[in-house]
Amino acid sequence: MNPTEVWRYLEEDTRVASVPGRVQRRVLPDGRRNLFLGLEIPSRSRMLILRVSAQAVEGLPDVPDSRGLIVRVEPRETGSNEAEVVLALVDSEHRDIFDLLIWDLIAAAEQPEDESEGLRRFLARLSNWQHLLRRLGPRGLTREGQQGLWGELWVLREVVAPVAGIFRALDGWRGPMGTDQDFQMGSTCIEVKTSMAAHLDRVAISSERQLEVPEDVLLLLLALSLDGRANHGETLPEMIESVRVTASGAGCLHLLDLRLDLLGYSNGDAHLYEDMGYTIRSLHPFRVEAGFPRIVPDDLQTGIGDVRYSVSTASCSAFRMDLQQPGKLLKGLV
């Protein structure tokens, strides 16, 4: 499925359409779900449509809109036993980001055999994307967003790239795409947590899926405590520039730029982030495996989701690794 061709076909269809409405084409004709790409007429706003049974959306809570994106859940037509979840892009400047989002949502919906579970995963992944979009302040990244980005780039530069190489490190940095873990590289996943607390007593977990991976996948949790000071340490633009230089030399600068764009970082806003520098105060690496204190989907009763909780670092002491171990584990697994 070539998205460029699908949009081109739809654009041609809108030129001959004579009444308001929409044109659409099914994607993955042999797939489990009824998924369509569409264009509204006459606005030509791009849409992703997931068609399910009306029973699947019964009791579904309202799905909020997010930046540049309208979300609707509506019956297909009067008397029909089907309903549709419609995502409509209202800001055409973000078409590239929208394409990444929809293919990720399509993959999430297609995976399970059960329709209701496919819808649940579709909405859970959409929630992840919306959480990322909410990290953007009215003028660039919030302070929390800056700190989180700095921490992820530090792990990319200091932990992942020295072992996997800058290309694989950037390619595996999937957090900006809305995945459950920040880095996904074959049989290894890494979740990065960044805090400004002087004593990192607790780690915040943002969903029930964040610390869940298949049994054959290694999950590392790297919790960073940062010291932030004005005119001291490495600023976010300096961190980005250091990664940019390495990526440019390796011919993969486009991977970095795409991810920064998804997170809402613009080079034109660099001056907004030059007042604060960061240094690593402490690093707390953990191996997440059986017995690790966490909440996963199987722990939840039907109807419960979007779980946020915190984990005491003291309770994770049995799973703590030495500071060099994350890199050693990556050497054999990425």
C-alpha positions as CSV (number, residue, x, y, z in Angstrom):
1,M,0.0,0.0,0.0
2,N,1.6,3.2,-1.2
3,P,0.0,6.2,0.8
4,T,1.0,8.7,-1.8
5,E,-0.8,6.8,-4.5
6,V,-3.9,6.4,-2.4
7,W,-4.1,10.1,-1.7
8,R,-3.5,10.9,-5.4
9,Y,-6.4,8.6,-6.4
10,L,-8.7,10.2,-3.9
11,E,-7.7,13.7,-5.0
12,E,-8.7,12.7,-8.5
13,D,-12.0,11.4,-7.2
14,T,-12.8,14.7,-5.5
15,R,-12.3,16.7,-8.7
16,V,-15.2,14.9,-10.4
17,A,-17.4,14.8,-7.3
18,S,-20.5,17.0,-7.6
19,V,-21.9,17.0,-4.1
20,P,-20.5,17.5,-0.6
21,G,-19.6,14.3,1.2
22,R,-16.5,12.2,1.1
23,V,-14.6,9.8,-1.2
24,Q,-12.7,6.9,0.3
25,R,-10.7,3.8,-0.5
26,R,-10.3,0.7,1.7
27,V,-6.8,0.0,2.8
28,L,-5.5,-3.6,3.4
29,P,-8.3,-5.3,1.4
30,D,-7.4,-8.6,3.0
31,G,-7.1,-7.2,6.5
32,R,-9.2,-8.0,9.6
33,R,-10.6,-4.5,10.0
34,N,-12.6,-2.3,7.7
35,L,-10.2,0.6,7.4
36,F,-10.5,3.4,4.9
37,L,-8.6,6.5,3.8
38,G,-10.8,9.3,2.8
39,L,-11.1,13.0,1.7
40,E,-13.9,15.2,2.7
41,I,-15.6,17.2,-0.1
42,P,-15.1,20.1,-0.7
43,S,-12.5,20.8,1.9
44,R,-10.3,17.8,0.9
45,S,-9.4,17.2,4.6
46,R,-7.7,13.8,4.9
47,M,-9.4,11.2,7.1
48,L,-8.8,7.7,8.5
49,I,-12.0,5.8,9.0
50,L,-12.4,2.6,11.1
51,R,-15.7,0.9,10.5
52,V,-16.9,-1.5,13.3
53,S,-20.2,-3.0,14.5
54,A,-22.4,-0.7,16.4
55,Q,-22.1,-2.9,19.4
56,A,-18.3,-2.4,19.5
57,V,-18.8,1.3,20.3
58,E,-21.6,1.0,22.8
59,G,-20.5,2.7,26.1
60,L,-17.4,4.1,24.4
61,P,-16.4,7.3,26.2
62,D,-16.0,10.5,24.2
63,V,-12.7,10.6,22.4
64,P,-11.1,14.0,22.7
65,D,-9.8,16.0,19.7
66,S,-6.2,17.1,19.7
67,R,-4.0,19.5,17.9
68,G,-5.0,19.6,14.2
69,L,-7.0,16.5,14.6
70,I,-10.8,16.0,15.0
71,V,-12.1,12.6,16.2
72,R,-15.7,11.6,15.7
73,V,-17.6,8.4,16.6
74,E,-20.8,8.2,14.6
75,P,-23.3,5.6,13.2
76,R,-22.6,4.8,9.6
77,E,-26.2,5.5,8.4
78,T,-29.7,5.3,9.7
79,G,-30.8,1.8,10.4
80,S,-27.3,0.4,10.0
81,N,-25.7,-1.9,12.5
82,E,-22.3,-0.3,11.9
83,A,-20.5,2.7,13.3
84,E,-17.3,4.6,12.3
85,V,-14.4,6.1,14.2
86,V,-13.3,9.0,12.0
87,L,-10.0,10.9,12.4
88,A,-9.9,14.1,10.3
89,L,-6.9,16.2,9.7
90,V,-7.7,19.9,9.9
91,D,-4.2,21.3,9.4
92,S,-2.8,20.4,6.0
93,E,0.7,21.5,6.9
94,H,1.0,18.3,9.1
95,R,0.2,15.8,6.4
96,D,3.5,13.9,6.8
97,I,2.8,13.5,10.6
98,F,-0.8,12.4,9.9
99,D,0.5,9.7,7.5
100,L,2.8,8.4,10.2
101,L,0.0,8.4,12.8
102,I,-2.6,6.6,10.6
103,W,-0.2,3.8,9.6
104,D,0.6,3.3,13.2
105,L,-3.1,3.2,14.1
106,I,-3.8,0.8,11.3
107,A,-1.1,-1.6,12.5
108,A,-2.6,-1.4,16.1
109,A,-6.1,-2.1,14.9
110,E,-5.1,-5.0,12.6
111,Q,-3.1,-7.1,15.1
112,P,-5.8,-8.8,17.2
113,E,-8.4,-11.1,15.8
114,D,-11.2,-9.8,18.0
115,E,-13.0,-6.7,16.7
116,S,-13.5,-5.1,20.1
117,E,-9.9,-5.7,21.0
118,G,-8.8,-4.2,17.7
119,L,-10.9,-1.1,18.4
120,R,-9.4,-0.8,21.9
121,R,-5.9,-1.0,20.7
122,F,-6.7,1.5,18.0
123,L,-8.0,4.0,20.6
124,A,-5.2,3.2,23.0
125,R,-2.6,4.0,20.4
126,L,-4.5,7.2,19.5
127,S,-4.4,8.2,23.1
128,N,-0.6,7.8,23.1
129,W,-0.3,10.1,20.1
130,Q,-2.6,12.6,21.7
131,H,-0.5,12.6,24.9
132,L,2.6,13.4,22.8
133,L,0.7,16.3,21.1
134,R,-0.3,17.7,24.5
135,R,3.3,18.0,25.4
136,L,3.5,21.0,23.1
137,G,3.0,24.4,24.7
138,P,1.6,27.4,22.9
139,R,5.1,28.3,21.8
140,G,7.1,25.1,21.4
141,L,7.8,22.5,24.0
142,T,6.8,22.8,27.6
143,R,9.5,22.6,30.2
144,E,8.5,19.0,30.9
145,G,8.7,18.3,27.2
146,Q,12.2,19.8,26.9
147,Q,13.5,17.7,29.8
148,G,12.0,14.5,28.4
149,L,13.4,15.1,24.9
150,W,16.9,15.9,26.4
151,G,16.8,12.7,28.4
152,E,15.8,10.6,25.4
153,L,18.5,12.1,23.3
154,W,21.1,11.6,26.0
155,V,20.2,7.9,26.1
156,L,20.3,7.7,22.3
157,R,23.8,9.4,22.2
158,E,25.4,7.8,25.2
159,V,23.8,4.4,25.6
160,V,22.3,3.2,22.3
161,A,24.3,4.8,19.5
162,P,27.8,3.6,20.8
163,V,26.5,0.0,20.5
164,A,24.0,0.0,17.7
165,G,25.4,2.9,15.6
166,I,23.6,6.2,15.0
167,F,21.4,4.9,12.1
168,R,19.9,2.0,14.1
169,A,19.7,4.2,17.2
170,L,17.6,6.8,15.4
171,D,15.6,4.3,13.5
172,G,14.8,2.5,16.8
173,W,13.8,5.7,18.6
174,R,10.1,5.2,18.2
175,G,8.7,7.2,21.1
176,P,8.0,10.2,18.8
177,M,5.7,7.9,16.8
178,G,3.5,7.2,19.8
179,T,4.8,3.7,20.6
180,D,4.6,2.3,24.1
181,Q,8.4,2.4,24.7
182,D,10.8,5.1,23.6
183,F,13.2,2.7,21.8
184,Q,12.2,-0.5,20.0
185,M,15.0,-2.4,18.4
186,G,14.3,-6.0,17.5
187,S,14.3,-8.0,20.8
188,T,15.2,-5.0,22.9
189,C,13.0,-2.1,24.2
190,I,14.1,0.9,26.3
191,E,11.8,3.2,28.2
192,V,13.4,6.4,29.4
193,K,12.1,8.4,32.3
194,T,13.5,11.9,33.1
195,S,13.0,13.7,36.4
196,M,14.3,16.9,38.0
197,A,14.0,15.4,41.5
198,A,17.3,15.5,43.4
199,H,16.5,12.1,44.9
200,L,14.7,9.9,42.4
201,D,12.3,8.0,44.8
202,R,9.5,7.3,42.3
203,V,9.2,6.8,38.5
204,A,6.0,7.9,36.8
205,I,4.5,5.4,34.3
206,S,2.0,6.8,31.8
207,S,0.0,3.8,30.7
208,E,-0.6,0.1,31.5
209,R,1.2,-0.8,28.3
210,Q,4.4,1.1,28.9
211,L,6.1,-1.7,30.9
212,E,4.5,-4.5,28.9
213,V,6.4,-6.4,26.1
214,P,6.3,-9.9,24.7
215,E,8.1,-12.6,26.7
216,D,10.9,-12.9,24.2
217,V,11.7,-9.1,24.3
218,L,14.1,-7.5,26.9
219,L,12.7,-4.3,28.4
220,L,15.1,-1.8,30.1
221,L,13.8,1.1,32.2
222,L,16.3,3.9,32.4
223,A,15.4,6.6,34.9
224,L,17.4,9.8,34.8
225,S,17.7,12.5,37.4
226,L,18.7,15.8,35.8
227,D,20.1,18.9,37.3
228,G,18.8,22.0,35.4
229,R,20.5,25.3,35.8
230,A,20.5,28.6,33.9
231,N,23.7,29.1,31.8
232,H,25.2,25.8,33.0
233,G,25.3,22.3,31.5
234,E,24.2,21.3,28.0
235,T,21.1,23.0,26.6
236,L,18.6,21.2,24.5
237,P,19.7,22.9,21.3
238,E,23.3,21.9,22.0
239,M,22.2,18.3,22.7
240,I,20.3,18.3,19.4
241,E,23.2,19.8,17.5
242,S,25.6,17.1,18.7
243,V,23.3,14.4,17.5
244,R,22.6,16.2,14.3
245,V,26.3,16.4,13.5
246,T,26.7,12.6,14.0
247,A,23.5,11.8,12.0
248,S,24.5,14.1,9.2
249,G,27.9,12.3,8.8
250,A,26.1,9.0,8.7
251,G,23.5,10.1,6.1
252,C,20.5,9.7,8.4
253,L,19.8,13.3,9.4
254,H,16.3,12.9,8.0
255,L,15.5,10.3,10.7
256,L,16.3,12.8,13.4
257,D,14.5,15.8,11.8
258,L,11.3,13.7,11.4
259,R,11.2,12.7,15.0
260,L,12.0,16.2,16.2
261,D,9.2,17.5,14.0
262,L,6.8,14.9,15.5
263,L,7.6,16.1,19.0
264,G,7.1,19.8,18.1
265,Y,10.7,20.9,18.1
266,S,11.5,23.6,15.6
267,N,15.0,25.0,14.9
268,G,13.3,28.4,14.7
269,D,12.3,28.1,18.3
270,A,15.8,27.1,19.5
271,H,16.2,30.4,21.3
272,L,13.3,29.5,23.6
273,Y,15.4,26.7,25.0
274,E,18.8,28.3,25.4
275,D,18.3,29.6,28.9
276,M,18.5,26.2,30.7
277,G,21.3,23.7,30.6
278,Y,21.2,20.1,32.0
279,T,23.6,17.6,33.5
280,I,23.0,14.0,34.6
281,R,22.7,13.9,38.4
282,S,22.1,10.2,38.5
283,L,21.1,7.2,36.3
284,H,18.9,4.4,37.6
285,P,18.8,1.4,35.2
286,F,16.4,-1.5,35.7
287,R,15.6,-4.7,33.9
288,V,11.9,-5.1,33.7
289,E,10.9,-8.8,34.0
290,A,8.7,-11.2,36.0
291,G,8.1,-9.8,39.5
292,F,8.9,-6.2,38.6
293,P,6.3,-3.9,40.2
294,R,4.1,-2.8,37.4
295,I,0.5,-2.7,36.0
296,V,-0.1,-4.4,32.7
297,P,-3.4,-4.9,30.7
298,D,-4.0,-8.4,32.0
299,D,-4.2,-6.9,35.5
300,L,-7.2,-4.7,34.6
301,Q,-10.9,-5.4,34.8
302,T,-13.0,-4.9,31.7
303,G,-13.7,-1.2,31.1
304,I,-10.6,0.1,32.9
305,G,-7.8,1.8,30.8
306,D,-5.6,4.8,30.5
307,V,-3.9,4.0,33.7
308,R,-1.2,6.2,35.2
309,Y,0.8,5.2,38.2
310,S,4.2,5.5,39.9
311,V,6.7,2.9,40.9
312,S,9.0,3.3,44.0
313,T,12.6,2.9,43.0
314,A,13.3,1.2,46.3
315,S,10.8,-1.5,45.4
316,C,12.8,-2.2,42.2
317,S,16.2,-2.8,43.9
318,A,16.2,-6.5,42.9
319,F,16.0,-5.5,39.3
320,R,18.6,-2.8,39.3
321,M,21.6,-3.1,36.9
322,D,25.0,-1.6,37.2
323,L,25.6,1.5,35.2
324,Q,27.5,-0.3,32.4
325,Q,25.1,-3.2,32.0
326,P,22.5,-1.6,29.7
327,G,25.2,-1.1,27.0
328,K,26.5,-4.7,27.6
329,L,23.0,-6.1,27.1
330,L,22.5,-4.1,24.0
331,K,25.6,-5.5,22.3
332,G,24.1,-8.9,22.1
333,L,20.5,-8.0,21.4
334,V,20.1,-5.0,19.1
